[in-house]
């Protein structure tokens, strides 16, 4: 089995995510690599959403579009998404559509057998397990975990519902469903970006987050609030994003590693606070989970439209860093790195994610924590006689103490200041020296930036250049192009500001690939490196890039 792609479709409130999560967990128990992504409308009830599950023997963390199996929980979902079915795909629906439809009236069975429509979800999950040739035991284990806090009767009824769906699908599948998914020895860790980031923040020593809920970043503060006692991070839901960033700056000034999380509209409100952190040289980590704009835009879809905004956020000139992780494991290590660098250089560090990375579940065979560890850069007050908060140094980084730590007085102000932190109008000496101090930190920071990942450059004629969460799609596209007889490689950036010293290969066709309309990475790389691209591949309809999308574009142009 190379790949199987399952699409679960239905209205908001029908249990699409419940079915998808349950099946994903059962597949992981069976030892398969699982990758999931969600497309959902900005509404609590109604509409049509889909949850897509890619199954492979080893993790393939990139989205697919065409479906081997489509589960439609209502007729509207079947009408909307049946176009995704492959020629020999199976449609699991409540009424007959064609000869490759397995009819199971989920809601009717649930009402008749259990008196509650909610059991339709478990019936549907059992049916998918039957269609895929899995064992029912794998699902039973997942159901036991889900309903462990419910009454024994609830668990018993869910076992029965799953078995009913399984039996019907298994019988109707005879001669139609070729798949068998027996258990494998391998085990994989399933995790989303919005789970990896809060875990990493706690591991990195973060002890405070203030945020205002805004999709798709909300999962970060939600996760931390649920796990507050275990992770030890104090969570504050602020009244708005302006308050959130200022609370985080205040906590950091007081000596605590702190962060905030938002999306584009909330980040726009935080911009003045970012300048405040720049002027006061206060460490701060900001998660910017991107979605299509402008304004409210498409709040539940994905995009890479805020790269240049994040680089230029804040009035005046001051150093900041922009990171853009590629998957949850990378997000974990980039988050730890963000806290370390924010404290080392006393700067704001912005981590760019997006709805795709935030909500998708990735399979990792291992989660190597030892690759990263928290590193602290606190000054020792006992070794300081005359404390100057903004003392001029060779690298632009001053010794940092926090108020109440010692007998030393700690000054901070949003105005320009002298070495002690006192407001100044000394243009000839202090103002010039402080501007140069901040510029010097930026130069030192640039030396610490990691270069892009290179894959297959020497043997390739076509090089795909991208950033952030598109890495899986780029790798898959490169493999597909190579199968087509067009050798392709990849250059992928996860640290975008400041950009590292880097030399693009000569004599290659460079194609920049982005989830935006204007080609923001292309503009940035042209301005910083003077590099020329043969063309750009852009997707800006709110859906993630896929390997086949990139391949089709390239085949049309070549």
ChimeraX attribute file (.defattr): number of C-alpha atoms within 10 A of each C-alpha:
attribute: neighborCount
match mode: 1-to-1
recipient: residues
	/A:1	9
	/A:2	8
	/A:3	13
	/A:4	18
	/A:5	23
	/A:6	27
	/A:7	29
	/A:8	28
	/A:9	32
	/A:10	26
	/A:11	22
	/A:12	19
	/A:13	14
	/A:14	20
	/A:15	20
	/A:16	25
	/A:17	21
	/A:18	15
	/A:19	22
	/A:20	24
	/A:21	18
	/A:22	19
	/A:23	24
	/A:24	25
	/A:25	21
	/A:26	24
	/A:27	29
	/A:28	22
	/A:29	22
	/A:30	22
	/A:31	21
	/A:32	26
	/A:33	27
	/A:34	29
	/A:35	26
	/A:36	28
	/A:37	26
	/A:38	26
	/A:39	20
	/A:40	21
	/A:41	18
	/A:42	14
	/A:43	12
	/A:44	10
	/A:45	11
	/A:46	13
	/A:47	15
	/A:48	23
	/A:49	23
	/A:50	25
	/A:51	22
	/A:52	25
	/A:53	28
	/A:54	25
	/A:55	24
	/A:56	19
	/A:57	16
	/A:58	18
	/A:59	17
	/A:60	21
	/A:61	25
	/A:62	26
	/A:63	25
	/A:64	24
	/A:65	18
	/A:66	20
	/A:67	26
	/A:68	20
	/A:69	26
	/A:70	29
	/A:71	30
	/A:72	27
	/A:73	26
	/A:74	19
	/A:75	14
	/A:76	14
	/A:77	21
	/A:78	23
	/A:79	11
	/A:80	14
	/A:81	21
	/A:82	21
	/A:83	12
	/A:84	15
	/A:85	19
	/A:86	15
	/A:87	11
	/A:88	12
	/A:89	20
	/A:90	24
	/A:91	25
	/A:92	26
	/A:93	22
	/A:94	20
	/A:95	16
	/A:96	13
	/A:97	16
	/A:98	9
	/A:99	9
	/A:100	16
	/A:101	21
	/A:102	25
	/A:103	16
	/A:104	22
	/A:105	18
	/A:106	23
	/A:107	21
	/A:108	15
	/A:109	19
	/A:110	19
	/A:111	14
	/A:112	10
	/A:113	14
	/A:114	16
	/A:115	12
	/A:116	13
	/A:117	16
	/A:118	15
	/A:119	23
	/A:120	27
	/A:121	26
	/A:122	29
	/A:123	29
	/A:124	31
	/A:125	26
	/A:126	32
	/A:127	28
	/A:128	25
	/A:129	26
	/A:130	26
	/A:131	29
	/A:132	22
	/A:133	18
	/A:134	21
	/A:135	19
	/A:136	18
	/A:137	14
	/A:138	18
	/A:139	26
	/A:140	18
	/A:141	14
	/A:142	19
	/A:143	20
	/A:144	16
	/A:145	11
	/A:146	12
	/A:147	14
	/A:148	12
	/A:149	10
	/A:150	10
	/A:151	9
	/A:152	11
	/A:153	9
	/A:154	14
	/A:155	19
	/A:156	13
	/A:157	15
	/A:158	22
	/A:159	21
	/A:160	18
	/A:161	25
	/A:162	26
	/A:163	22
	/A:164	18
	/A:165	26
	/A:166	26
	/A:167	18
	/A:168	18
	/A:169	26
	/A:170	20
	/A:171	12
	/A:172	16
	/A:173	20
	/A:174	10
	/A:175	7
	/A:176	15
	/A:177	20
	/A:178	10
	/A:179	13
	/A:180	13
	/A:181	18
	/A:182	13
	/A:183	15
	/A:184	13
	/A:185	8
	/A:186	14
	/A:187	18
	/A:188	22
	/A:189	17
	/A:190	20
	/A:191	20
	/A:192	23
	/A:193	29
	/A:194	28
	/A:195	22
	/A:196	21
	/A:197	28
	/A:198	26
	/A:199	19
	/A:200	24
	/A:201	29
	/A:202	21
	/A:203	19
	/A:204	23
	/A:205	21
	/A:206	24
	/A:207	20
	/A:208	22
	/A:209	29
	/A:210	27
	/A:211	29
	/A:212	23
	/A:213	21
	/A:214	18
	/A:215	20
	/A:216	27
	/A:217	28
	/A:218	18
	/A:219	21
	/A:220	24
	/A:221	25
	/A:222	17
	/A:223	16
	/A:224	24
	/A:225	20
	/A:226	11
	/A:227	15
	/A:228	16
	/A:229	10
	/A:230	10
	/A:231	18
	/A:232	16
	/A:233	21
	/A:234	15
	/A:235	19
	/A:236	17
	/A:237	16
	/A:238	17
	/A:239	12
	/A:240	15
	/A:241	27
	/A:242	19
	/A:243	18
	/A:244	26
	/A:245	34
	/A:246	20
	/A:247	22
	/A:248	28
	/A:249	29
	/A:250	16
	/A:251	21
	/A:252	23
	/A:253	23
	/A:254	16
	/A:255	18
	/A:256	18
	/A:257	27
	/A:258	28
	/A:259	28
	/A:260	29
	/A:261	28
	/A:262	29
	/A:263	27
	/A:264	27
	/A:265	19
	/A:266	20
	/A:267	26
	/A:268	17
	/A:269	17
	/A:270	24
	/A:271	19
	/A:272	17
	/A:273	24
	/A:274	26
	/A:275	22
	/A:276	21
	/A:277	26
	/A:278	24
	/A:279	23
	/A:280	22
	/A:281	26
	/A:282	25
	/A:283	30
	/A:284	31
	/A:285	30
	/A:286	26
	/A:287	24
	/A:288	25
	/A:289	28
	/A:290	30
	/A:291	28
	/A:292	26
	/A:293	17
	/A:294	10
	/A:295	10
	/A:296	11
	/A:297	13
	/A:298	16
	/A:299	22
	/A:300	22
	/A:301	24
	/A:302	29
	/A:303	27
	/A:304	29
	/A:305	24
	/A:306	24
	/A:307	23
	/A:308	15
	/A:309	14
	/A:310	22
	/A:311	17
	/A:312	13
	/A:313	19
	/A:314	20
	/A:315	12
	/A:316	10
	/A:317	13
	/A:318	22
	/A:319	24
	/A:320	29
	/A:321	25
	/A:322	20
	/A:323	26
	/A:324	25
	/A:325	26
	/A:326	22
	/A:327	28
	/A:328	26
	/A:329	23
	/A:330	19
	/A:331	30
	/A:332	27
	/A:333	22
	/A:334	23
	/A:335	31
	/A:336	25
	/A:337	21
	/A:338	27
	/A:339	29
	/A:340	24
	/A:341	25
	/A:342	23
	/A:343	24
	/A:344	18
	/A:345	25
	/A:346	25
	/A:347	30
	/A:348	30
	/A:349	29
	/A:350	26
	/A:351	26
	/A:352	27
	/A:353	31
	/A:354	31
	/A:355	30
	/A:356	30
	/A:357	27
	/A:358	29
	/A:359	22
	/A:360	25
	/A:361	26
	/A:362	24
	/A:363	24
	/A:364	22
	/A:365	13
	/A:366	10
	/A:367	13
	/A:368	11
	/A:369	12
	/A:370	7
	/A:371	7
	/A:372	17
	/A:373	15
	/A:374	17
	/A:375	15
	/A:376	14
	/A:377	14
	/A:378	13
	/A:379	13
	/A:380	12
	/A:381	17
	/A:382	9
	/A:383	8
	/A:384	11
	/A:385	8
	/A:386	10
	/A:387	18
	/A:388	20
	/A:389	24
	/A:390	24
	/A:391	17
	/A:392	17
	/A:393	12
	/A:394	9
	/A:395	16
	/A:396	19
	/A:397	20
	/A:398	20
	/A:399	18
	/A:400	23
	/A:401	22
	/A:402	19
	/A:403	13
	/A:404	11
	/A:405	13
	/A:406	12
	/A:407	10
	/A:408	18
	/A:409	16
	/A:410	19
	/A:411	18
	/A:412	18
	/A:413	12
	/A:414	14
	/A:415	14
	/A:416	20
	/A:417	22
	/A:418	21
	/A:419	18
	/A:420	16
	/A:421	20
	/A:422	14
	/A:423	17
	/A:424	14
	/A:425	12
	/A:426	13
	/A:427	10
	/A:428	8
	/A:429	11
	/A:430	17
	/A:431	17
	/A:432	12
	/A:433	17
	/A:434	20
	/A:435	15
	/A:436	15
	/A:437	21
	/A:438	21
	/A:439	17
	/A:440	19
	/A:441	21
	/A:442	21
	/A:443	14
	/A:444	14
	/A:445	22
	/A:446	17
	/A:447	12
	/A:448	12
	/A:449	18
	/A:450	16
	/A:451	17
	/A:452	19
	/A:453	13
	/A:454	15
	/A:455	17
	/A:456	15
	/A:457	18
	/A:458	11
	/A:459	10
	/A:460	17
	/A:461	16
	/A:462	23
	/A:463	25
	/A:464	26
	/A:465	26
	/A:466	24
	/A:467	26
	/A:468	26
	/A:469	33
	/A:470	27
	/A:471	28
	/A:472	19
	/A:473	25
	/A:474	29
	/A:475	23
	/A:476	20
	/A:477	26
	/A:478	27
	/A:479	18
	/A:480	19
	/A:481	22
	/A:482	16
	/A:483	11
	/A:484	12
	/A:485	9
	/A:486	15
	/A:487	18
	/A:488	28
	/A:489	25
	/A:490	25
	/A:491	23
	/A:492	23
	/A:493	25
	/A:494	26
	/A:495	22
	/A:496	24
	/A:497	23
	/A:498	21
	/A:499	23
	/A:500	19
	/A:501	12
	/A:502	11
	/A:503	9
	/A:504	13
	/A:505	12
	/A:506	8
	/A:507	8
	/A:508	17
	/A:509	17
	/A:510	24
	/A:511	21
	/A:512	25
	/A:513	26
	/A:514	27
	/A:515	26
	/A:516	21
	/A:517	15
	/A:518	14
	/A:519	19
	/A:520	20
	/A:521	22
	/A:522	20
	/A:523	13
	/A:524	18
	/A:525	16
	/A:526	13
	/A:527	10
	/A:528	13
	/A:529	14
	/A:530	11
	/A:531	16
	/A:532	14
	/A:533	17
	/A:534	11
	/A:535	14
	/A:536	19
	/A:537	21
	/A:538	18
	/A:539	21
	/A:540	17
	/A:541	15
	/A:542	22
	/A:543	16
	/A:544	27
	/A:545	29
	/A:546	21
	/A:547	23
	/A:548	19
	/A:549	17
	/A:550	22
	/A:551	21
	/A:552	14
	/A:553	13
	/A:554	17
	/A:555	11
	/A:556	7
	/A:557	8
	/A:558	7
